[in-house]
Amino acid sequence: MKSNRRDFLRDSALLSASLAAVPGILVHGRFDCIAPMDNSHMLRRVWTNAQLFIVREAGHTATEPAMIDALIRATRDMALRFEADFDV
């Protein structure tokens, strides 16, 4: 049976329990034709400790200028979250 990209979030209860205490940032390009944006919204609903950033000028690749900016911003945000925890 062929796997469907839309089915990877099928067991949301398992995801919710696994991710409950894990902080995260989801970055999704608005013009992403490979990974449906619905997946990011569904994941965000079960991953309550995550933020979702939609990059309006980007698609799927991480090499687009708007996506590069968003990924750098997300990395900085996560670093600030963990700064006190790791004394950096």
Buried (B, 14 or more C-beta within 10 A) or exposed (E): EEEEEEEEBEEEEEBEEEBEEEEBBBBBBEEBEEBEBEBBBBBBBBBEEBBBBBBEEBBEEEEBEBBBEBBEBBEEEBEEEEEEEEEE
